[in-house]
Amino acid sequence: MIYQNTPYGIFDQKTIQQFYQQEQMKHHNDQLLKVAKCAHKLEELLKAMDEVEPQYKQLAFEQCCFVAGTHMSRKGMWEQ
């Protein structure tokens, strides 16, 4: 015997598929928000670099590279 009305839709394939699609969309939207935040922070960094006097720009660039390299090293993005 096949039941047409499943209890609370817990075994209904359509309900499961809709839930999965909603979770995928939520994840996608969360990632888009993180990308936008990342781009905004990069813009803030570049504006901060504009505030550095010309004779200190090389030092600022070196410090940014050092921070990026340290972060990448911690994340295992390259072997030392």
N, CA, C and O atoms as a GROMACS GRO file, in nm:
protein
  320
    1MET      N    1   0.085  -0.117   0.000
    1MET     CA    2   0.000   0.000   0.000
    1MET      C    3   0.090   0.124   0.000
    1MET      O    4   0.183   0.133   0.080
    2ILE      N    5   0.062   0.218  -0.088
    2ILE     CA    6   0.139   0.343  -0.098
    2ILE      C    7   0.056   0.454  -0.034
    2ILE      O    8  -0.059   0.476  -0.070
    3TYR      N    9   0.119   0.522   0.059
    3TYR     CA   10   0.052   0.634   0.126
    3TYR      C   11   0.078   0.763   0.050
    3TYR      O   12   0.193   0.796   0.020
    4GLN      N   13  -0.026   0.835   0.020
    4GLN     CA   14  -0.014   0.961  -0.052
    4GLN      C   15   0.020   1.077   0.040
    4GLN      O   16   0.084   1.173  -0.003
    5ASN      N   17  -0.021   1.071   0.165
    5ASN     CA   18   0.004   1.179   0.260
    5ASN      C   19   0.107   1.134   0.363
    5ASN      O   20   0.075   1.060   0.456
    6THR      N   21   0.231   1.178   0.345
    6THR     CA   22   0.335   1.140   0.440
    6THR      C   23   0.327   1.229   0.563
    6THR      O   24   0.289   1.346   0.551
    7PRO      N   25   0.362   1.176   0.680
    7PRO     CA   26   0.352   1.258   0.802
    7PRO      C   27   0.450   1.375   0.799
    7PRO      O   28   0.571   1.356   0.794
    8TYR      N   29   0.396   1.496   0.802
    8TYR     CA   30   0.473   1.620   0.805
    8TYR      C   31   0.568   1.635   0.686
    8TYR      O   32   0.660   1.717   0.690
    9GLY      N   33   0.549   1.561   0.584
    9GLY     CA   34   0.629   1.571   0.463
    9GLY      C   35   0.772   1.523   0.480
    9GLY      O   36   0.858   1.558   0.399
   10ILE      N   37   0.801   1.444   0.583
   10ILE     CA   38   0.940   1.406   0.608
   10ILE      C   39   0.994   1.305   0.508
   10ILE      O   40   1.116   1.294   0.492
   11PHE      N   41   0.909   1.234   0.440
   11PHE     CA   42   0.955   1.139   0.341
   11PHE      C   43   0.914   1.179   0.200
   11PHE      O   44   0.935   1.104   0.104
   12ASP      N   45   0.856   1.295   0.187
   12ASP     CA   46   0.810   1.344   0.058
   12ASP      C   47   0.931   1.396  -0.022
   12ASP      O   48   0.997   1.491   0.020
   13GLN      N   49   0.959   1.333  -0.135
   13GLN     CA   50   1.077   1.369  -0.216
   13GLN      C   51   1.075   1.515  -0.258
   13GLN      O   52   1.179   1.581  -0.258
   14LYS      N   53   0.960   1.566  -0.292
   14LYS     CA   54   0.949   1.706  -0.335
   14LYS      C   55   0.986   1.800  -0.220
   14LYS      O   56   1.056   1.899  -0.241
   15THR      N   57   0.939   1.769  -0.100
   15THR     CA   58   0.972   1.851   0.016
   15THR      C   59   1.121   1.846   0.046
   15THR      O   60   1.182   1.949   0.076
   16ILE      N   61   1.180   1.728   0.038
   16ILE     CA   62   1.323   1.713   0.062
   16ILE      C   63   1.403   1.792  -0.043
   16ILE      O   64   1.500   1.860  -0.009
   17GLN      N   65   1.362   1.783  -0.167
   17GLN     CA   66   1.431   1.854  -0.274
   17GLN      C   67   1.419   2.006  -0.255
   17GLN      O   68   1.517   2.077  -0.276
   18GLN      N   69   1.302   2.055  -0.218
   18GLN     CA   70   1.284   2.198  -0.194
   18GLN      C   71   1.373   2.245  -0.079
   18GLN      O   72   1.434   2.352  -0.087
   19PHE      N   73   1.381   2.166   0.027
   19PHE     CA   74   1.465   2.201   0.140
   19PHE      C   75   1.611   2.208   0.097
   19PHE      O   76   1.682   2.302   0.132
   20TYR      N   77   1.656   2.110   0.020
   20TYR     CA   78   1.793   2.106  -0.028
   20TYR      C   79   1.823   2.228  -0.116
   20TYR      O   80   1.929   2.290  -0.102
   21GLN      N   81   1.732   2.264  -0.204
   21GLN     CA   82   1.750   2.379  -0.291
   21GLN      C   83   1.755   2.509  -0.209
   21GLN      O   84   1.833   2.599  -0.239
   22GLN      N   85   1.671   2.518  -0.105
   22GLN     CA   86   1.673   2.635  -0.019
   22GLN      C   87   1.807   2.647   0.054
   22GLN      O   88   1.860   2.757   0.068
   23GLU      N   89   1.860   2.535   0.100
   23GLU     CA   90   1.989   2.536   0.169
   23GLU      C   91   2.100   2.575   0.073
   23GLU      O   92   2.191   2.649   0.110
   24GLN      N   93   2.095   2.526  -0.050
   24GLN     CA   94   2.194   2.564  -0.150
   24GLN      C   95   2.188   2.713  -0.179
   24GLN      O   96   2.291   2.779  -0.190
   25MET      N   97   2.068   2.766  -0.191
   25MET     CA   98   2.050   2.908  -0.220
   25MET      C   99   2.101   2.993  -0.103
   25MET      O  100   2.164   3.096  -0.123
   26LYS      N  101   2.072   2.948   0.018
   26LYS     CA  102   2.118   3.021   0.137
   26LYS      C  103   2.271   3.023   0.140
   26LYS      O  104   2.331   3.127   0.167
   27HIS      N  105   2.333   2.909   0.114
   27HIS     CA  106   2.478   2.903   0.111
   27HIS      C  107   2.534   2.995   0.002
   27HIS      O  108   2.631   3.068   0.026
   28HIS      N  109   2.475   2.992  -0.115
   28HIS     CA  110   2.518   3.077  -0.226
   28HIS      C  111   2.508   3.224  -0.187
   28HIS      O  112   2.602   3.301  -0.210
   29ASN      N  113   2.397   3.264  -0.129
   29ASN     CA  114   2.378   3.404  -0.089
   29ASN      C  115   2.476   3.444   0.020
   29ASN      O  116   2.527   3.556   0.019
   30ASP      N  117   2.502   3.355   0.115
   30ASP     CA  118   2.601   3.383   0.219
   30ASP      C  119   2.739   3.405   0.159
   30ASP      O  120   2.811   3.496   0.200
   31GLN      N  121   2.775   3.323   0.060
   31GLN     CA  122   2.905   3.338  -0.004
   31GLN      C  123   2.913   3.468  -0.084
   31GLN      O  124   3.018   3.534  -0.085
   32LEU      N  125   2.805   3.506  -0.150
   32LEU     CA  126   2.804   3.634  -0.222
   32LEU      C  127   2.822   3.751  -0.127
   32LEU      O  128   2.892   3.847  -0.160
   33LEU      N  129   2.761   3.744  -0.010
   33LEU     CA  130   2.777   3.848   0.091
   33LEU      C  131   2.923   3.856   0.137
   33LEU      O  132   2.977   3.965   0.153
   34LYS      N  133   2.985   3.740   0.158
   34LYS     CA  134   3.126   3.738   0.199
   34LYS      C  135   3.216   3.796   0.090
   34LYS      O  136   3.313   3.866   0.121
   35VAL      N  137   3.186   3.767  -0.035
   35VAL     CA  138   3.264   3.823  -0.147
   35VAL      C  139   3.251   3.975  -0.148
   35VAL      O  140   3.351   4.045  -0.165
   36ALA      N  141   3.130   4.026  -0.128
   36ALA     CA  142   3.109   4.171  -0.127
   36ALA      C  143   3.184   4.236  -0.011
   36ALA      O  144   3.243   4.342  -0.027
   37LYS      N  145   3.182   4.171   0.106
   37LYS     CA  146   3.255   4.224   0.222
   37LYS      C  147   3.405   4.225   0.195
   37LYS      O  148   3.474   4.320   0.230
   38CYS      N  149   3.454   4.120   0.133
   38CYS     CA  150   3.596   4.110   0.100
   38CYS      C  151   3.636   4.224   0.005
   38CYS      O  152   3.739   4.289   0.026
   39ALA      N  153   3.558   4.247  -0.097
   39ALA     CA  154   3.587   4.354  -0.193
   39ALA      C  155   3.583   4.490  -0.124
   39ALA      O  156   3.665   4.577  -0.154
   40HIS      N  157   3.490   4.509  -0.032
   40HIS     CA  158   3.480   4.636   0.041
   40HIS      C  159   3.605   4.657   0.127
   40HIS      O  160   3.658   4.768   0.134
   41LYS      N  161   3.651   4.551   0.192
   41LYS     CA  162   3.771   4.563   0.276
   41LYS      C  163   3.895   4.591   0.191
   41LYS      O  164   3.984   4.664   0.234
   42LEU      N  165   3.901   4.534   0.072
   42LEU     CA  166   4.012   4.563  -0.018
   42LEU      C  167   4.008   4.711  -0.058
   42LEU      O  168   4.112   4.776  -0.064
   43GLU      N  169   3.890   4.762  -0.084
   43GLU     CA  170   3.877   4.903  -0.119
   43GLU      C  171   3.923   4.990  -0.002
   43GLU      O  172   3.990   5.092  -0.023
   44GLU      N  173   3.888   4.951   0.121
   44GLU     CA  174   3.933   5.026   0.238
   44GLU      C  175   4.085   5.023   0.249
   44GLU      O  176   4.147   5.125   0.282
   45LEU      N  177   4.147   4.908   0.222
   45LEU     CA  178   4.292   4.896   0.226
   45LEU      C  179   4.356   4.989   0.124
   45LEU      O  180   4.452   5.060   0.154
   46LEU      N  181   4.303   4.989   0.003
   46LEU     CA  182   4.360   5.074  -0.102
   46LEU      C  183   4.345   5.222  -0.069
   46LEU      O  184   4.435   5.302  -0.098
   47LYS      N  185   4.233   5.259  -0.009
   47LYS     CA  186   4.215   5.399   0.033
   47LYS      C  187   4.313   5.434   0.144
   47LYS      O  188   4.365   5.545   0.148
   48ALA      N  189   4.339   5.338   0.236
   48ALA     CA  190   4.435   5.362   0.343
   48ALA      C  191   4.575   5.379   0.285
   48ALA      O  192   4.653   5.461   0.334
   49MET      N  193   4.608   5.303   0.181
   49MET     CA  194   4.738   5.317   0.116
   49MET      C  195   4.752   5.455   0.052
   49MET      O  196   4.863   5.510   0.046
   50ASP      N  197   4.642   5.512   0.004
   50ASP     CA  198   4.646   5.645  -0.056
   50ASP      C  199   4.682   5.752   0.048
   50ASP      O  200   4.735   5.857   0.013
   51GLU      N  201   4.655   5.724   0.174
   51GLU     CA  202   4.682   5.821   0.281
   51GLU      C  203   4.829   5.821   0.323
   51GLU      O  204   4.874   5.913   0.391
   52VAL      N  205   4.904   5.718   0.284
   52VAL     CA  206   5.045   5.708   0.320
   52VAL      C  207   5.126   5.802   0.229
   52VAL      O  208   5.104   5.807   0.108
   53GLU      N  209   5.217   5.876   0.290
   53GLU     CA  210   5.302   5.968   0.213
   53GLU      C  211   5.392   5.888   0.119
   53GLU      O  212   5.430   5.775   0.150
   54PRO      N  213   5.426   5.947   0.005
   54PRO     CA  214   5.503   5.874  -0.097
   54PRO      C  215   5.630   5.806  -0.046
   54PRO      O  216   5.660   5.695  -0.088
   55GLN      N  217   5.703   5.871   0.044
   55GLN     CA  218   5.828   5.812   0.090
   55GLN      C  219   5.805   5.691   0.181
   55GLN      O  220   5.900   5.619   0.213
   56TYR      N  221   5.681   5.667   0.224
   56TYR     CA  222   5.649   5.553   0.309
   56TYR      C  223   5.568   5.444   0.237
   56TYR      O  224   5.538   5.340   0.294
   57LYS      N  225   5.534   5.469   0.111
   57LYS     CA  226   5.452   5.373   0.037
   57LYS      C  227   5.521   5.238   0.019
   57LYS      O  228   5.457   5.134   0.028
   58GLN      N  229   5.653   5.239  -0.006
   58GLN     CA  230   5.725   5.113  -0.021
   58GLN      C  231   5.721   5.033   0.108
   58GLN      O  232   5.701   4.911   0.105
   59LEU      N  233   5.739   5.100   0.222
   59LEU     CA  234   5.731   5.033   0.351
   59LEU      C  235   5.591   4.976   0.374
   59LEU      O  236   5.576   4.864   0.422
   60ALA      N  237   5.489   5.054   0.341
   60ALA     CA  238   5.351   5.006   0.357
   60ALA      C  239   5.326   4.884   0.269
   60ALA      O  240   5.262   4.787   0.313
   61PHE      N  241   5.376   4.887   0.147
   61PHE     CA  242   5.359   4.774   0.056
   61PHE      C  243   5.430   4.650   0.111
   61PHE      O  244   5.375   4.540   0.108
   62GLU      N  245   5.552   4.669   0.161
   62GLU     CA  246   5.627   4.557   0.217
   62GLU      C  247   5.555   4.496   0.337
   62GLU      O  248   5.550   4.374   0.352
   63GLN      N  249   5.500   4.581   0.422
   63GLN     CA  250   5.428   4.531   0.539
   63GLN      C  251   5.303   4.453   0.499
   63GLN      O  252   5.271   4.350   0.559
   64CYS      N  253   5.232   4.503   0.398
   64CYS     CA  254   5.114   4.432   0.350
   64CYS      C  255   5.153   4.296   0.292
   64CYS      O  256   5.084   4.196   0.314
   65CYS      N  257   5.264   4.292   0.218
   65CYS     CA  258   5.311   4.164   0.162
   65CYS      C  259   5.352   4.069   0.273
   65CYS      O  260   5.327   3.948   0.264
   66PHE      N  261   5.414   4.121   0.378
   66PHE     CA  262   5.454   4.038   0.490
   66PHE      C  263   5.331   3.976   0.558
   66PHE      O  264   5.329   3.857   0.588
   67VAL      N  265   5.230   4.057   0.581
   67VAL     CA  266   5.107   4.008   0.643
   67VAL      C  267   5.041   3.902   0.554
   67VAL      O  268   4.996   3.799   0.603
   68ALA      N  269   5.035   3.929   0.424
   68ALA     CA  270   4.974   3.832   0.331
   68ALA      C  271   5.055   3.703   0.330
   68ALA      O  272   4.997   3.594   0.332
   69GLY      N  273   5.187   3.714   0.325
   69GLY     CA  274   5.272   3.594   0.325
   69GLY      C  275   5.257   3.513   0.453
   69GLY      O  276   5.251   3.390   0.448
   70THR      N  277   5.251   3.581   0.567
   70THR     CA  278   5.231   3.512   0.694
   70THR      C  279   5.098   3.438   0.696
   70THR      O  280   5.090   3.324   0.740
   71HIS      N  281   4.996   3.504   0.649
   71HIS     CA  282   4.862   3.442   0.646
   71HIS      C  283   4.863   3.319   0.555
   71HIS      O  284   4.811   3.213   0.592
   72MET      N  285   4.922   3.332   0.438
   72MET     CA  286   4.926   3.221   0.344
   72MET      C  287   5.008   3.105   0.400
   72MET      O  288   4.974   2.989   0.379
   73SER      N  289   5.115   3.137   0.469
   73SER     CA  290   5.198   3.033   0.530
   73SER      C  291   5.120   2.957   0.636
   73SER      O  292   5.127   2.834   0.644
   74ARG      N  293   5.046   3.030   0.719
   74ARG     CA  294   4.965   2.966   0.824
   74ARG      C  295   4.857   2.876   0.765
   74ARG      O  296   4.823   2.773   0.823
   75LYS      N  297   4.805   2.914   0.651
   75LYS     CA  298   4.700   2.837   0.586
   75LYS      C  299   4.756   2.723   0.501
   75LYS      O  300   4.681   2.646   0.441
   76GLY      N  301   4.889   2.711   0.497
   76GLY     CA  302   4.951   2.605   0.419
   76GLY      C  303   4.942   2.625   0.270
   76GLY      O  304   4.941   2.528   0.194
   77MET      N  305   4.937   2.750   0.226
   77MET     CA  306   4.923   2.777   0.083
   77MET      C  307   5.055   2.762   0.010
   77MET      O  308   5.056   2.752  -0.113
   78TRP      N  309   5.163   2.760   0.081
   78TRP     CA  310   5.293   2.729   0.021
   78TRP      C  311   5.384   2.671   0.127
   78TRP      O  312   5.368   2.693   0.247
   79GLU      N  313   5.479   2.597   0.080
   79GLU     CA  314   5.576   2.533   0.170
   79GLU      C  315   5.696   2.625   0.185
   79GLU      O  316   5.740   2.688   0.088
   80GLN      N  317   5.747   2.634   0.307
   80GLN     CA  318   5.865   2.718   0.329
   80GLN      C  319   5.989   2.634   0.328
   80GLN      O  320   6.099   2.687   0.345
   0.00000   0.00000   0.00000
